[in-house]
Amino acid sequence: MQRPSLLLVVALFLWYGSVSSFAGAQTTPIDEYIKVEMEKRRIPGLALAVIQHGAVIKMQGYGLANVELDVPVTPDTVFELASVTKQFTATAIMLLVEEGKVGLDDPIRHYLSKTPDTWQGITVRHLLTHTAGLASPETGFRALYAGGARVNYTTAEMFEAATQDPMSFAPGERWQYSDVGYFLLGMILEQASGQPYRELMTERVFQPLSMTASSVLDQWAILKHRASGYTLRDGQLVHIRRIAQVELPSHYGIFSTVKDLVTWDAALTEGKVVKPASLAQMWTPVTLNDGTTQPYGFGWGVEERRGHRFITHSGITGTEYSRFPDDGLTVIVLTNLGSRVGTTGVNAWGLTIGVAGRYMPDLLVSALQAQPDPNPQTLQTLRDLLAHIAQGEDSPLMTPGLRAALDPNAKTILAARLKDLKDFTFITCDEIQGRVVERYGARIGRLCYYKMRTGMETRYYTFWLTPEGQVADFGSATE
């Protein structure tokens, strides 16, 4: 018997789910996890969607979309996706690649005029993979703010500012996340397609897929069911004040709902947007000039966690979209608790891992059986490394790649955690055998897991260690 279309299954669920998801639904372990994390992190509102083997098995809203008016979050609540937008921009580029209008290895000078000489070696592929050497989010478009922040920015103004940003490294030499690169991709889309970015996304993506609640940033527009954005300042919930009107927001400007993103996810799976071969390219880690790889493709982070392939991206407004393609699982979490560059104590991310771990328990570090520590000195060394970073100090324990890629906010975040540290304990290590794992240009020999307990939370740390014992990367999550 022929199976129904995945898009049809999704459509039926959306009709039914919108009616039933709040009608006396029984509390599940997922609900309990989300509730605890929202309270702990002070997230006002959250929308969740879980897709397993093509079926939407959970879609629900929690908390408030608008705190002042007591408006609850539902699957129809519209959130600002922020950098989750990058996968849409990258997909639009691949649409034009399939049509022969853009070449991945074309110099961007083929599409953009009046580019500085320092951009001569940059290709479209470099922009997609954040390997162009362009400015980071903390330093990009710096000339725009010389006279203070404004509320309106034209494409011409942003391009002129981008040309004045200094290069961080030669194209393809390293990886550095760059909003500037995805802004330039938007310019390339407009030049190659002959359409404004807003029209292109609407006519080529949103309308064909019936993503009726999705749109591109327009601060003048009235968006029904739009969630208000919040952040924390001095421990208090406040408005995040993201009010700038940007003419070309291809690096951050799509608004959507979990309902529409479920439709988008199904369309990607079925090859309705781009061909499977194009999607495979988007989900392939980038290779640098020296032959090493970085865990990023085209608009998606390309990771592995506890043996599970993990395709993901987050946004600074508190959004996260994660796919586990080999396991047939997608988890989408949209919140309205965002962060701002330089702020601490605001963290709405990592929830997709926590939810996915309720379906795949071996994904979670917290599910691992703690082992006797074979080398207590390593524990002390790693704890000292975190302390060095918290104090803004360099450490020979870090690889050059990690040193270059370290998030500028890591210092303040770690300082806050270590100030309230209760204990830091060993869980276990996994030896890397029979495959190549690289992080920021370094070969990984083992992954080691530790538990950090502070007065506020318990976090599970993963350290990527080279055979020589250096730290090539580290990360943590609450589970």
C-alpha positions in Angstrom: 0.0 0.0 0.0 1.3 3.4 -0.9 2.3 5.6 2.1 0.6 9.0 2.4 2.8 12.0 1.6 4.7 13.3 4.6 3.4 16.8 3.9 -0.2 15.4 4.0 0.5 13.7 7.4 1.9 17.0 8.6 -1.1 19.0 7.4 -3.5 16.6 9.1 -1.6 16.8 12.3 -1.5 20.6 12.2 -5.3 20.7 11.8 -5.8 18.2 14.6 -3.0 19.3 16.8 -4.1 23.0 16.9 -7.4 21.8 18.4 -6.2 19.1 20.8 -2.8 20.1 22.1 -4.2 22.2 24.9 -7.4 20.3 25.6 -6.6 18.5 28.9 -3.4 17.0 27.6 -1.7 14.7 30.0 1.6 15.9 31.4 4.5 14.0 30.0 8.2 13.8 30.9 8.8 16.2 28.1 6.3 18.7 29.6 8.0 18.3 33.0 11.4 18.9 31.5 10.3 22.0 29.7 8.5 23.4 32.7 11.5 22.9 35.0 13.9 24.5 32.5 11.7 27.4 31.7 11.4 28.2 35.4 15.1 27.8 36.0 16.1 29.9 33.0 13.2 32.4 33.4 12.0 31.8 29.9 8.6 33.6 29.5 7.3 31.6 26.6 8.2 28.6 24.4 6.8 26.6 21.5 7.9 23.0 20.9 7.6 20.7 17.9 9.0 17.1 17.8 9.0 15.1 14.6 9.8 11.4 14.6 10.1 9.3 11.4 7.9 11.8 9.6 5.2 12.0 12.2 4.6 15.1 14.4 4.5 13.5 17.8 4.4 16.6 19.9 3.6 20.3 19.2 2.7 22.5 22.0 3.0 26.0 23.5 4.1 26.8 27.0 4.1 30.0 29.0 3.5 33.5 27.7 4.0 35.1 24.3 3.3 38.5 25.9 3.9 38.9 29.6 2.1 42.3 29.9 -1.1 41.0 28.4 -1.0 37.4 29.6 -1.1 36.0 26.1 -0.2 32.3 26.0 2.1 30.7 23.5 0.5 28.3 21.0 1.8 26.5 18.0 0.6 29.6 16.0 2.8 32.0 17.9 5.2 33.9 15.6 8.8 34.1 16.8 11.9 36.0 15.5 14.2 33.2 14.4 17.4 35.3 14.4 20.3 33.2 13.0 18.1 30.2 12.3 17.4 32.4 9.3 20.8 31.3 7.9 19.5 27.9 6.8 16.8 29.6 4.7 19.4 32.0 3.1 21.7 29.0 2.4 18.8 27.0 0.9 17.9 29.9 -1.4 21.5 30.0 -2.6 21.3 26.3 -3.4 18.1 26.9 -5.3 20.0 29.3 -7.6 22.9 26.9 -7.8 20.6 24.2 -9.0 19.3 26.7 -11.7 22.8 27.6 -12.8 22.5 31.2 -11.6 25.1 30.9 -8.8 28.3 28.9 -8.6 29.5 27.8 -5.1 33.2 28.4 -6.1 32.6 31.7 -7.9 34.4 34.7 -6.4 31.8 37.0 -4.8 33.2 39.7 -7.0 31.2 38.1 -9.9 28.0 39.3 -8.1 29.1 42.3 -6.0 30.6 45.5 -7.3 33.0 47.8 -5.6 34.4 45.1 -3.3 37.7 45.8 -1.5 40.9 44.1 -2.7 41.0 42.1 0.5 37.9 40.2 -0.6 39.5 39.0 -3.8 39.8 35.4 -2.8 36.4 35.0 -1.2 34.0 32.6 -2.9 30.3 32.0 -2.3 31.2 28.7 -0.5 33.4 30.7 1.9 30.4 32.9 2.8 28.1 29.9 3.3 30.6 28.1 5.6 31.9 31.1 7.6 35.4 30.6 6.3 35.8 33.9 4.4 37.7 35.7 7.1 35.1 38.4 7.5 34.3 40.1 10.8 32.6 38.3 13.7 29.2 39.4 15.1 31.0 41.4 17.8 33.1 43.4 15.3 31.0 43.3 12.0 29.5 46.5 10.5 31.5 48.5 13.0 31.3 51.7 10.9 27.5 51.7 11.1 27.7 52.6 14.8 30.3 55.4 14.8 27.6 58.0 15.5 25.5 55.7 17.7 22.9 53.1 17.0 20.1 54.0 14.6 16.7 52.4 13.8 17.0 52.2 10.0 19.8 50.7 7.9 19.8 50.4 4.2 21.6 47.7 2.2 24.0 50.3 0.8 24.9 51.5 4.2 25.5 48.1 5.5 27.6 47.1 2.5 29.8 50.2 2.8 30.3 49.4 6.5 31.2 45.8 5.7 33.9 46.9 3.3 35.6 48.8 6.1 35.7 45.9 8.5 39.2 44.4 8.7 39.7 40.8 7.6 40.4 38.3 10.3 42.3 35.8 8.2 42.8 34.7 4.6 39.7 32.9 3.0 39.6 29.2 3.8 42.3 29.5 6.5 40.0 29.3 9.5 36.4 29.3 10.6 34.8 32.3 12.2 31.1 32.9 12.5 30.1 36.0 10.6 26.8 37.8 10.1 28.5 39.9 7.5 29.0 36.9 5.3 25.3 36.0 5.3 24.3 39.6 4.6 26.5 39.4 1.5 24.8 36.2 0.5 21.5 38.1 0.6 23.0 40.7 -1.8 24.2 37.8 -4.1 20.7 36.3 -4.0 19.2 39.6 -5.0 21.7 40.2 -7.8 21.5 36.7 -9.2 17.7 36.3 -9.0 16.7 39.8 -9.9 14.4 39.9 -6.9 14.6 41.5 -3.5 15.3 39.0 -0.7 11.9 39.5 0.8 10.1 38.7 -2.5 12.4 35.8 -3.3 11.8 34.1 0.1 8.0 34.7 -0.1 7.6 33.5 -3.7 10.1 30.6 -3.8 9.7 29.3 -0.3 6.9 30.5 1.9 4.0 30.6 -0.6 4.8 27.3 -2.4 4.9 25.5 1.0 1.9 27.3 2.4 4.0 28.7 5.2 1.5 31.4 5.8 2.8 32.6 9.1 6.4 33.1 7.9 7.8 36.4 6.7 10.9 38.5 6.5 11.6 41.3 9.0 9.4 44.4 8.6 9.2 46.4 11.8 6.4 48.5 10.3 4.2 45.4 9.7 1.6 44.1 12.1 2.2 40.4 12.6 -0.7 38.5 14.2 0.3 36.2 17.1 3.8 37.7 17.3 5.6 37.0 20.5 7.2 39.9 22.4 10.9 39.5 22.9 12.5 39.6 26.3 15.9 39.3 28.0 17.3 39.6 31.5 19.0 42.7 32.8 20.3 42.9 36.3 18.3 39.8 37.1 15.1 41.3 35.9 13.0 40.4 32.8 12.9 43.3 30.4 12.1 43.9 26.7 15.0 43.0 24.4 14.4 46.1 22.2 15.3 44.6 18.8 13.6 47.4 16.9 16.0 48.2 14.0 14.6 48.1 10.5 17.2 46.5 8.2 16.5 46.6 4.5 18.3 43.3 3.9 18.2 41.0 7.0 19.4 37.8 5.2 21.5 36.9 8.3 18.8 37.1 10.9 15.4 38.4 9.8 12.9 35.5 9.3 9.9 35.2 11.5 8.0 31.9 11.8 6.1 29.4 13.9 6.7 25.9 14.9 3.8 24.9 12.7 5.4 26.5 9.6 8.8 25.0 10.6 7.3 21.5 10.7 6.1 22.1 7.2 9.6 23.3 6.2 11.2 20.3 7.8 8.9 17.9 5.9 9.6 19.7 2.6 13.4 19.4 3.2 13.0 15.7 3.9 11.0 15.1 0.8 13.2 17.2 -1.5 10.4 19.7 -2.1 12.8 22.7 -1.7 16.2 21.6 -2.9 17.4 18.3 -4.3 18.7 15.7 -1.8 22.2 16.1 -3.2 22.0 19.8 -2.4 20.9 19.2 1.1 23.7 16.7 1.5 26.2 19.4 0.5 24.6 21.7 3.1 25.1 19.1 5.8 28.8 18.3 5.0 31.5 19.8 7.3 33.6 22.4 5.6 37.2 21.5 4.7 39.8 24.2 5.3 42.8 25.0 3.2 45.0 22.7 5.3 42.7 19.8 4.8 41.1 19.8 8.3 37.4 20.1 8.8 35.1 22.3 10.9 31.7 21.3 12.2 29.7 23.6 9.9 28.1 23.2 6.5 25.9 25.7 4.7 23.7 27.5 7.3 23.8 24.5 9.7 26.1 23.3 12.4 27.2 19.7 11.6 27.9 17.9 14.8 28.1 14.5 16.3 26.9 13.8 19.9 27.3 10.4 21.5 27.5 8.7 18.1 24.4 10.5 16.7 24.7 12.8 13.7 23.4 16.2 14.8 22.5 19.0 12.4 21.6 22.2 14.2 21.4 26.0 14.5 20.4 28.4 17.1 19.4 32.1 17.2 20.2 34.8 19.7 16.5 35.4 20.3 16.3 32.1 22.0 15.5 29.8 19.1 17.0 26.4 18.2 16.3 23.9 15.4 18.0 20.5 15.6 17.8 17.4 13.3 19.1 13.9 14.0 18.8 12.6 10.4 20.1 9.1 11.0 17.6 8.7 13.9 14.7 10.3 12.0 14.2 12.9 14.8 13.8 16.7 14.6 13.3 19.0 17.6 12.3 22.6 17.2 12.3 25.0 20.2 11.3 28.6 19.8 11.4 30.9 22.9 11.1 34.6 23.5 14.0 34.9 25.9 16.9 36.3 23.9 20.4 37.3 24.7 22.5 40.3 23.6 26.2 40.5 22.9 28.1 40.9 26.2 25.2 39.8 28.5 25.4 36.9 30.9 22.9 34.7 32.7 20.6 34.5 29.6 20.4 31.0 28.2 17.5 29.5 26.3 19.6 27.0 24.3 20.3 23.3 24.6 16.7 22.4 25.1 16.6 20.5 21.8 19.2 18.1 23.2 17.3 17.7 26.4 14.1 16.9 24.5 15.8 14.6 22.0 17.4 12.7 24.9 14.0 11.8 26.2 13.5 9.8 22.9 17.2 8.7 22.6 18.5 8.3 26.2 22.0 7.4 25.1 22.3 11.0 23.7 22.5 12.5 27.1 25.7 12.8 29.1 23.6 12.7 32.3 22.6 9.1 31.4 26.2 7.9 31.4 27.3 5.7 34.3 30.0 7.6 36.2 33.3 5.8 36.3 36.3 6.0 38.6 38.6 8.8 37.4 41.7 7.2 36.0 43.6 10.6 36.0 42.4 13.1 38.7 45.1 15.5 37.5 43.3 15.9 34.2 40.2 17.0 36.1 42.2 19.6 37.9 43.8 20.7 34.7 40.5 21.2 32.9 39.0 23.0 35.9 42.1 25.3 35.8 41.5 25.9 32.1 38.0 27.1 32.7 39.3 29.4 35.5 41.9 30.9 33.1 39.3 31.6 30.5 37.0 33.1 33.2 39.9 35.4 34.1 40.5 36.4 30.5 43.9 34.6 30.5 45.5 32.4 27.8 46.3 28.8 28.5 48.8 26.5 26.7 46.2 23.8 27.2 44.0 25.3 24.4 44.8 24.4 20.8 45.4 27.4 18.5 42.1 26.7 16.8 40.1 26.9 20.0 42.0 30.0 21.1 41.0 31.7 17.8 37.3 30.5 17.9 36.6 31.1 21.6 33.4 33.0 22.1 34.1 36.4 23.6 31.2 35.9 26.1 32.9 32.7 27.4 34.8 34.7 30.0 31.8 36.3 31.7 29.7 33.2 31.5 32.4 31.0 33.1 33.2 33.5 35.7 29.6 33.5 36.9 29.5 29.7 37.0 32.8 29.3 38.8 31.9 31.9 41.4 29.0 29.7 42.4 30.7 26.3 41.8 29.8 23.5 44.2 31.7 20.6 42.6 33.2 19.5 39.3 33.4 15.7 38.9 34.5 13.2 36.3 31.9 11.0 34.5 33.8 9.0 31.7 35.8 9.3 28.6 35.2 7.9 25.1 38.3 6.9 23.0 38.0 7.8 19.3 38.8 4.7 17.3 38.3 3.8 13.6 37.2 7.3 12.5 38.5 10.8 12.2 37.1 13.5 14.5 38.4 17.1 14.2 37.7 20.3 16.0 39.0 23.7 14.9 41.9 22.1 13.0 43.0 19.6 15.6 42.6 15.8 15.5 40.7 14.4 18.5 41.8 11.4 20.5 39.1 11.2 23.1 36.0 12.9 24.4 35.8 13.4 28.2 32.6 14.2 30.2 32.3 16.0 33.5 29.5 17.2 35.7 29.5 20.7 37.1 27.1 21.6 39.9 26.6 25.2 40.8 24.1 26.8 43.2 21.7 27.4 40.3 22.1 24.4 38.1 23.8 21.2 37.0 25.7 21.3 33.7 27.3 18.4 31.8 30.6 19.4 30.1 32.2 17.7 27.1 35.9 18.3 26.3 37.4 17.4 23.0 41.0 16.3 23.7 43.8 15.8 21.3 46.1 12.8 21.7 48.6 15.1 23.3 46.1 16.2 25.9 45.3 19.7 24.6 41.7 20.9 24.6 40.4 21.5 21.0 36.9 22.4 22.1 34.5 22.2 25.0 30.8 22.8 25.6 28.1 22.2 28.2 24.4 21.7 28.5 21.8 21.2 31.1 19.9 17.9 30.5 
